[in-house]
Amino acid sequence: MQRKIFGGRVRSGMLYCAMLLFAVWAAALLSAEPYAAFAADSFLINETQAAVFTEGPVDLPYRLRLPDGYDAGGEYHLVLFLHGAGECGSDNIAPLQAGYGFAESIARSGRYKKDTILLIPQCPAGYRWVEQSWSSGAYTMEARLSPALEAVKNLLDATVNKYAVDPARVYVCGVSMGGMGVWDLIARYPGYFAAAAAICGCLDESKADLYAQTPVFTAHDLGDTVVGALPTAHMAQTLQNTGADIVYKTYDIGARDSSRHSVWLDVFVDTDSAGNVYETLFSHARQTYEVCWQNKGETVGSRFYAAGMQVRVPKTDGVRAWRIGEQNYLPGEAFTMPAAAVRAEAVQGSNAGLLAGCCAGGAALLAAGIAAGVALRKRARRASSQKEKQVLKNSGFGRICQYLRGARPQMSGKGKSRLV
């Protein structure tokens, strides 16, 4: 009896110790890892629509949140959020990590949730927003966007064209690898975003003149061991010296994060009125320019866009194309908005008429070809010698006719195709 009781006590003690060790391990994991475990019933999952964008070099999962009471006739801010390297994949959930705080703060805020559209793409596994190393904090910008960031730009343009977005108030925010993507975007499209927040990201030290054209909020821990902080500090000083609109903040997070990298956790709860990320972004608006669509001298529509935005050409009954400057654009095509107003003049005639014209032209060409073939055949029958017949047989049209009748091509010694 004593042995059984003793054994029961041992088993209970072992179970208690195991549970205690598990609790300690879980607490240590959550405190050391900035990306906390994510609940399936998260607020943002319920608040956003999941979809996959396929009109780019790579398929791009993304989340979209429309404001409460969204009205297609209104005008809303749009915020593009770029996550860090730890959230790449295809689950369309990881970028919503509650630890980021930024997207959730906007979605919950009584001040912003009613007038802000949130766009949160997910970088596919095996790709980066910028295909460069970030450890030093500086990189050299490539000639063109990475496949993942090109897909983001296409998605952003499509969202601006589809929804009631105020083109003067399109913003971008990113952390870590996403911060690097922010620097890359504002250098390539300096007139596109009203303001940007690039947090503990990597930048190109030679692009100060381009960065200066967009108001920027940026932050770093100077001891960051993941993404070097000095290039950001130097860039902030350069931009401040030139009078550019930049807010630069430093944080000491060593007590919370030994890598001193996850500074966004502090940035997104910082309510400093002298320079928090929300006030810095939403206090700015971008210069926009009007596109005026005119049909027979009458304005049939207009909308404003920021420079660099892709403008989708509308489909209008009786209009075959729209002439902008010296170029015609077919319905459904897009052009890049310049830093100037645009007048688009309708080119009359339906696409059905254009198709009919093409068919008529093709029919005329086919009839001419048949007539030439008949004439060639008659000439072959009148040929007076075997040599002349062979010449006609090997002529261009003769070879085509024989090929259509099933003759097989054979290569001659000089690399020319003959039919035998």
WOHULIN-V330563 format. One record per residue. RES is the residue in three letters. PSI is psi in radians with two decimals (* if undefined). OMEGA is omega in whole degrees, 0 to 359 (NA if undefined). BURIAL is I if it has 16 or more other ideal C-beta (glycine too) atoms within 10 Angstrom, else O. Layout:
res = <RES RES>
psi = <PSI PSI>
omega = <OMEGA OMEGA>
burial = <BURIAL BURIAL>
//
This chain:
res = <MET GLN ARG LYS ILE PHE GLY GLY ARG VAL ARG SER GLY MET LEU TYR CYS ALA MET LEU LEU PHE ALA VAL TRP ALA ALA ALA LEU LEU SER ALA GLU PRO TYR ALA ALA PHE ALA ALA ASP SER PHE LEU ILE ASN GLU THR GLN ALA ALA VAL PHE THR GLU GLY PRO VAL ASP LEU PRO TYR ARG LEU ARG LEU PRO ASP GLY TYR ASP ALA GLY GLY GLU TYR HIS LEU VAL LEU PHE LEU HIS GLY ALA GLY GLU CYS GLY SER ASP ASN ILE ALA PRO LEU GLN ALA GLY TYR GLY PHE ALA GLU SER ILE ALA ARG SER GLY ARG TYR LYS LYS ASP THR ILE LEU LEU ILE PRO GLN CYS PRO ALA GLY TYR ARG TRP VAL GLU GLN SER TRP SER SER GLY ALA TYR THR MET GLU ALA ARG LEU SER PRO ALA LEU GLU ALA VAL LYS ASN LEU LEU ASP ALA THR VAL ASN LYS TYR ALA VAL ASP PRO ALA ARG VAL TYR VAL CYS GLY VAL SER MET GLY GLY MET GLY VAL TRP ASP LEU ILE ALA ARG TYR PRO GLY TYR PHE ALA ALA ALA ALA ALA ILE CYS GLY CYS LEU ASP GLU SER LYS ALA ASP LEU TYR ALA GLN THR PRO VAL PHE THR ALA HIS ASP LEU GLY ASP THR VAL VAL GLY ALA LEU PRO THR ALA HIS MET ALA GLN THR LEU GLN ASN THR GLY ALA ASP ILE VAL TYR LYS THR TYR ASP ILE GLY ALA ARG ASP SER SER ARG HIS SER VAL TRP LEU ASP VAL PHE VAL ASP THR ASP SER ALA GLY ASN VAL TYR GLU THR LEU PHE SER HIS ALA ARG GLN THR TYR GLU VAL CYS TRP GLN ASN LYS GLY GLU THR VAL GLY SER ARG PHE TYR ALA ALA GLY MET GLN VAL ARG VAL PRO LYS THR ASP GLY VAL ARG ALA TRP ARG ILE GLY GLU GLN ASN TYR LEU PRO GLY GLU ALA PHE THR MET PRO ALA ALA ALA VAL ARG ALA GLU ALA VAL GLN GLY SER ASN ALA GLY LEU LEU ALA GLY CYS CYS ALA GLY GLY ALA ALA LEU LEU ALA ALA GLY ILE ALA ALA GLY VAL ALA LEU ARG LYS ARG ALA ARG ARG ALA SER SER GLN LYS GLU LYS GLN VAL LEU LYS ASN SER GLY PHE GLY ARG ILE CYS GLN TYR LEU ARG GLY ALA ARG PRO GLN MET SER GLY LYS GLY LYS SER ARG LEU VAL>
psi = <-0.79 -0.65 -0.70 -0.77 -0.76 -0.76 -0.69 -0.70 -0.67 -0.78 -0.71 -0.71 -0.71 -0.72 -0.74 -0.77 -0.71 -0.75 -0.68 -0.79 -0.70 -0.74 -0.73 -0.77 -0.79 -0.73 -0.72 -0.69 -0.80 -0.54 -0.52 -0.49 2.07 -0.42 1.59 2.77 2.50 2.16 2.50 -0.43 0.54 2.59 -0.79 -0.53 -0.74 -0.44 -0.23 2.74 2.34 2.40 3.03 2.22 2.20 0.08 1.01 -3.10 -0.48 2.67 2.36 1.84 2.55 2.82 2.45 2.28 2.10 2.59 2.76 2.30 0.55 2.34 2.10 -0.28 0.02 -2.92 2.20 2.60 2.66 2.28 2.10 2.21 2.21 2.11 3.11 -3.09 -0.47 -0.20 0.22 2.63 -2.64 0.16 -0.30 0.46 -0.73 -0.68 -0.23 0.17 2.15 -0.46 -0.43 -0.74 -0.53 -1.02 -0.72 -0.67 -0.72 -0.75 -0.49 -0.39 2.28 -0.37 -0.62 -0.41 -0.40 -0.18 0.36 2.22 2.30 2.31 2.04 1.61 2.83 2.15 2.22 2.63 2.44 -0.06 2.92 2.75 -0.64 2.15 1.10 2.77 2.52 -0.02 -0.63 -0.30 -0.07 2.61 2.96 2.11 2.34 2.93 -0.51 2.92 2.65 2.78 -0.72 -0.74 -0.50 -0.69 -0.67 -0.78 -0.72 -0.74 -0.73 -0.81 -0.73 -0.66 -0.73 -0.70 -0.52 -0.66 2.96 1.22 2.33 1.92 -0.27 -0.18 1.05 2.17 2.78 2.41 2.44 2.67 2.45 -2.05 -0.59 -0.60 -0.65 -0.71 -0.61 -0.86 -0.70 -0.75 -0.78 -0.37 -0.61 -0.50 1.22 -0.25 0.11 -0.86 2.43 -0.59 2.85 2.62 1.95 1.85 2.18 0.83 3.05 2.51 2.97 2.00 -0.18 0.04 0.45 -0.68 -0.54 -0.74 -0.58 -0.26 -0.05 2.25 2.32 2.40 2.26 2.63 2.66 2.72 2.20 -0.29 0.26 2.18 -0.04 -0.87 2.04 2.40 -0.36 -0.71 -0.65 -0.74 -0.77 -0.71 -0.72 -0.73 -0.74 -0.79 -0.68 -0.68 -0.48 0.03 0.25 2.76 1.70 2.41 2.09 2.20 2.55 2.61 2.64 1.80 0.32 -0.58 -0.42 -0.62 1.97 -0.44 -0.27 0.62 -0.69 0.92 -0.34 -0.48 -0.55 -0.68 -0.75 -0.14 0.07 2.08 0.37 2.04 -0.32 -0.13 1.04 2.84 -0.62 -0.83 -0.69 -0.76 -1.01 -0.06 -0.04 2.60 2.59 2.58 2.31 2.86 2.56 2.40 2.11 2.07 2.12 2.35 1.99 0.74 -0.06 2.32 2.14 -0.07 2.70 2.68 2.68 2.55 2.70 2.70 2.36 -0.24 2.59 2.13 2.13 2.25 2.25 2.80 2.17 2.31 2.34 -0.04 2.08 -0.61 2.99 2.24 2.13 1.95 -2.12 0.17 2.50 2.43 2.26 2.69 2.34 -0.35 2.99 2.68 2.76 2.23 2.19 3.07 0.99 2.74 2.63 2.32 2.12 2.09 2.32 2.41 2.01 2.69 2.37 2.84 -0.49 -0.69 -0.69 -0.73 -0.71 -0.70 -0.74 -0.72 -0.73 -0.75 -0.71 -0.69 -0.71 -0.71 -0.72 -0.72 -0.72 -0.68 -0.71 -0.74 -0.71 -0.65 -0.73 -0.76 -0.69 -0.69 -0.73 -0.72 -0.65 -0.67 -0.54 -0.09 2.35 -0.23 2.76 -0.60 -0.76 -0.66 -0.69 -0.65 -0.82 -0.67 -0.62 0.06 2.82 -0.88 -0.61 -0.73 -0.67 -0.80 -0.74 -0.64 -0.70 -0.46 -0.08 0.05 2.59 2.35 2.55 2.35 2.28 3.06 -0.36 0.20 0.28 2.53 2.19 2.67 2.25 *>
omega = <180 181 180 179 179 179 178 179 179 181 178 180 179 179 179 180 180 179 179 180 179 180 179 180 181 180 179 180 183 180 183 185 183 179 184 177 188 182 182 181 182 178 184 177 180 185 187 176 179 179 176 179 186 183 180 181 177 175 190 172 178 176 179 174 174 182 174 179 182 181 182 178 181 176 187 170 172 178 173 180 180 183 179 186 184 184 177 178 183 183 179 179 185 180 180 184 183 181 179 175 187 182 181 179 179 182 181 188 175 183 188 191 182 182 183 172 178 178 188 178 176 179 180 177 181 179 173 174 174 186 180 174 182 190 182 183 180 178 176 185 179 182 181 180 171 179 182 182 174 176 177 180 178 179 180 179 180 180 178 181 186 187 183 182 172 185 178 186 174 187 177 179 179 180 177 177 177 175 176 177 178 178 182 182 184 174 182 183 189 179 190 189 178 177 184 174 180 189 182 180 182 185 177 187 181 187 183 182 178 178 185 183 178 174 187 165 178 184 181 163 185 178 182 180 180 176 182 187 187 178 177 180 180 180 179 179 178 181 177 180 181 179 180 181 181 172 182 181 176 180 174 184 183 180 182 186 184 177 180 184 190 184 180 179 177 182 188 174 180 181 179 183 182 181 173 189 183 180 181 180 193 176 183 173 185 170 178 184 186 166 183 180 184 179 182 177 181 179 182 178 176 176 179 178 172 179 179 178 176 182 180 182 185 173 183 180 177 181 181 182 176 181 179 185 181 186 175 177 179 176 181 176 181 173 181 183 175 177 181 177 183 174 180 182 180 171 188 179 183 175 177 177 178 180 179 179 179 180 180 178 179 179 179 179 179 179 179 179 179 180 179 179 178 180 180 180 178 180 180 180 180 184 186 184 178 180 180 178 181 178 179 181 183 176 184 183 179 179 178 180 180 179 180 177 175 178 183 178 177 183 176 183 182 176 177 181 177 176 183 NA>
burial = <O O O O O O O O O O O O O O O O O O O O O O O O O O O O O O O O O I I O O I O O O O O I O O I I O O O O I O O I O I O I I I I I I I I O O O O O O O O I I I I I I I I I O O I I O O O I I I I I I O I I I I I I I I I O O O O I I O I I I I I I I I I I O O I I I I O I O I O O I I I O I O O O I I I I I O I I I I I I I I I I I O I I I I I I I I I I I I I I I I I I I I I I I I I I I I I I I I I I I I I I I I I I O O I I O I I I I I I I I I I I I O O I O I I I I O I I I O I I O I I O O O O I I I I I I O I O I O O O I O O I I I I I I I I I O O O O O O O I I I O I I I O I I I O I I O I O I I I O O O O O O O O I I I I I I I I I I I O O O O I I I I O I O O O O I O O O O O I O I O O O O I O I I I O O O O O O O O O O O O O O O O O O O O O O O O O O O O O I O O O I O O O O O O O O O O O I I O O O O I I O I I O O O O O O O O O O O O O O O O I O>
//
